[in-house]
Amino acid sequence: MAESTSAIRRRYDRLAPFFDLLEGVLERLAFGAWRQRLWSEAGAGRILEVGVGTGKNFPYHPPGADITAIDFSAAMLSRARNKLGQSPAAVELLPMDVERLDFPDNSFDTVAASFVFCSVPLPVKGLREVLRVCKPGGRVLLLEHVLSEDPLRARIMNWLNPLVVKLVGANINRRTVGNVAASGLAIDSVEDLGHSGLVKLIRAHKPDGYNEPVFQPAIKE
C-alpha cells in the first residue's frame, strides 16, 4: 500500500537541510552529468519542472527559458529559493503536488523531472496530470531510477523497498517506463544511462488530438 502524500512530504521536509550533502558524491560521479543530458534536450519555451527539490537542476536550465518549478515540500522549496541565481533561466517557484497540478490544460511546451516519480504516491495519476498540462506534441523528459530487470536484483530491491521508503520517502522498485505508458503519454525512447539499467532517460510526448480532461481550478480556502 502506497504511503500518503502527507507522510512522504514530512520526510522530505525533514531531509531538506541534509539533502544536498546526502547525494553529494553521487552528484559528482554521475547525477550531474545525467541532469545536464536531460536539460540539454529541454529546449526553450515554457517549461514545467516537477519536483524541483533543493534546486539541483538549476545550473543546467536552458538559458532564456521560462520555467515554472514546483515541489510539494515547503522545506525543499526554501532551499531552492536560495539557489535561484544558479539558473540562467527565469524561474518561478510554486508549492504544488504533481498529482493535483493547478495549471490549465495545454500550458507547457516541455515538462521535465529528475528522480521524482519514485516518490509520488500515485505515479500514474501524477503522470496523467503531466499529460494534461503539456501542449499537444509537447515533450516530457524524465530521468528516473527503476526496478532492475535482473530477477535476483529485483527481488532484493523489492525486499528493501519498505525500509528505503520509511527512511527517505523514495521507492526503489518502481516500473516507471510502464507507468509512463499507462498514463497515455507516447514514449519516444528509453535510454539506459548507467548502473545496469537502473537509471533511465525517458523521452515521451503528448499525442496530438489527445482528449484530455478539462482543467478545474483548485478551491482556494
C-alpha positions in Angstrom: 0.0 0.0 0.0 1.4 3.4 -1.0 2.1 5.9 1.7 0.2 9.1 1.8 1.4 12.3 0.2 1.5 14.0 3.6 3.8 11.2 5.0 6.2 11.5 2.1 6.1 15.3 2.3 7.1 15.2 6.0 10.1 13.0 5.2 11.3 15.4 2.5 10.7 18.4 4.8 12.9 16.6 7.4 15.6 15.7 4.9 15.8 19.1 3.2 18.7 20.6 5.3 20.8 17.5 4.6 19.6 16.5 1.1 22.5 18.0 -0.9 25.1 16.5 1.4 23.5 13.1 1.3 23.7 12.9 -2.5 26.9 15.0 -2.9 29.1 12.1 -4.0 26.5 10.7 -6.5 26.1 14.2 -8.0 29.7 14.5 -8.7 30.1 10.9 -10.0 27.0 10.7 -12.2 23.9 12.6 -11.4 25.2 16.0 -12.5 26.1 14.7 -16.0 22.8 13.0 -16.3 20.9 16.1 -15.3 22.9 18.0 -17.9 21.9 15.4 -20.5 18.2 15.8 -19.7 18.2 19.6 -19.7 20.2 19.8 -22.9 17.1 18.4 -24.7 14.5 20.6 -23.0 14.7 23.5 -25.5 13.2 26.9 -25.0 9.6 28.0 -24.5 7.6 27.4 -21.3 8.8 24.6 -19.2 7.4 22.9 -16.1 10.0 21.3 -13.8 8.3 18.8 -11.5 9.9 18.1 -8.1 12.5 20.9 -8.1 13.7 19.8 -4.7 16.6 21.9 -3.5 17.3 23.2 -7.0 19.9 20.7 -8.2 18.9 21.2 -11.8 19.3 25.0 -11.8 22.8 25.1 -13.3 21.6 23.0 -16.3 18.5 25.0 -17.2 18.4 26.2 -20.8 19.2 30.0 -21.0 16.3 32.2 -21.8 13.6 29.6 -21.0 10.5 30.4 -18.9 10.5 27.8 -16.2 7.9 27.1 -13.6 9.3 24.8 -10.9 7.1 23.0 -8.3 7.6 20.9 -5.3 5.2 19.6 -2.6 7.8 20.2 0.2 8.0 23.7 1.6 11.4 22.9 3.1 12.8 21.8 -0.2 11.4 24.9 -1.9 13.1 27.1 0.7 16.4 25.6 -0.1 15.8 26.0 -3.8 14.9 29.7 -3.4 18.4 30.3 -2.1 19.8 28.9 -5.3 17.8 30.8 -7.9 20.9 32.7 -9.0 22.4 29.5 -10.3 19.8 29.2 -13.1 20.4 31.1 -16.4 16.6 30.9 -17.0 13.7 32.8 -15.5 12.3 30.5 -12.7 9.1 30.8 -10.7 8.9 28.5 -7.7 5.5 27.3 -6.6 4.3 24.9 -3.9 2.3 22.2 -5.7 1.7 18.4 -5.8 2.1 16.8 -9.2 -1.0 14.7 -8.5 -3.1 17.9 -8.5 -1.5 20.5 -10.8 -3.1 23.9 -10.6 -2.5 24.8 -14.3 -4.8 24.9 -17.3 -4.8 22.2 -19.9 -2.1 22.5 -22.6 0.1 25.0 -20.6 3.7 23.9 -21.2 5.9 23.2 -24.2 8.0 20.8 -22.1 7.7 19.0 -18.8 10.9 17.7 -17.1 11.6 15.9 -13.9 14.6 14.1 -12.4 14.3 11.3 -9.8 10.7 12.4 -8.9 8.3 9.7 -9.8 10.0 7.3 -7.4 8.4 9.2 -4.5 5.0 10.2 -6.0 2.4 8.0 -4.1 0.2 7.6 -7.2 2.7 7.9 -10.1 0.3 7.2 -12.9 -2.1 9.9 -11.5 0.8 12.4 -11.5 1.9 11.4 -15.0 -1.7 11.9 -16.2 -1.6 15.4 -14.8 1.7 16.0 -16.7 0.0 14.8 -19.8 -2.9 17.2 -19.2 -0.8 20.3 -18.8 1.6 19.5 -21.6 0.7 21.0 -25.0 -0.2 18.6 -27.8 3.1 17.4 -29.3 4.9 18.8 -26.3 7.8 16.9 -24.8 8.1 15.1 -21.5 11.7 14.3 -20.3 12.1 12.1 -17.2 15.3 11.0 -15.5 14.4 8.1 -13.2 15.8 5.1 -11.3 13.7 2.0 -11.8 13.4 -1.6 -10.7 16.2 -3.9 -12.1 15.4 -6.2 -14.9 17.6 -8.8 -13.3 15.3 -11.2 -11.3 17.6 -11.6 -8.3 18.4 -7.9 -8.1 14.7 -7.1 -8.4 13.8 -9.4 -5.5 16.4 -7.7 -3.3 15.1 -4.3 -4.3 11.5 -5.3 -3.6 12.6 -6.7 -0.2 14.5 -3.5 0.7 11.9 -1.1 -0.6 9.7 -0.7 2.5 12.8 0.3 4.6 14.0 2.8 2.0 10.6 4.4 1.8 10.4 4.7 5.6 13.8 6.4 5.6 13.7 8.7 2.7 10.3 8.5 1.1 11.5 7.2 -2.3 10.7 3.8 -3.8 13.5 1.8 -5.4 11.2 -0.7 -7.2 9.1 1.5 -9.5 8.4 0.4 -13.1 8.3 3.9 -14.3 8.5 3.2 -18.0 5.3 1.1 -17.7 3.7 3.9 -15.7 4.5 6.5 -18.4 2.9 4.3 -21.0 -0.1 3.7 -18.7 -0.6 7.5 -18.3 -1.4 8.0 -22.0 1.9 9.6 -22.9 3.5 8.4 -26.1 7.1 7.0 -25.4 9.6 8.1 -28.0 12.7 6.4 -26.5 14.1 4.9 -23.3 17.9 5.3 -22.8 19.9 3.4 -20.2 22.3 5.8 -18.6 24.2 3.5 -16.2 24.2 1.2 -13.3 23.0 -1.9 -15.2 19.8 -0.3 -16.5 18.7 1.1 -13.1 18.7 4.7 -14.4 16.8 5.6 -17.5 16.2 8.8 -19.5 12.6 8.5 -20.8 11.6 10.7 -23.7 7.9 11.0 -24.4 5.3 13.4 -25.8 1.6 14.3 -25.6 -0.1 12.8 -28.7 -1.8 15.3 -31.0 -5.6 15.1 -30.6 -5.5 13.6 -27.1 -8.8 14.2 -25.5 -7.6 15.3 -22.0 -9.9 16.1 -19.1 -11.0 19.7 -18.6 -9.0 21.7 -16.1 -10.8 22.5 -12.8 -9.0 25.2 -10.7 -8.2 24.3 -7.1 -10.6 25.7 -4.5 -8.8 28.4 -2.6 -9.5 28.4 1.1 
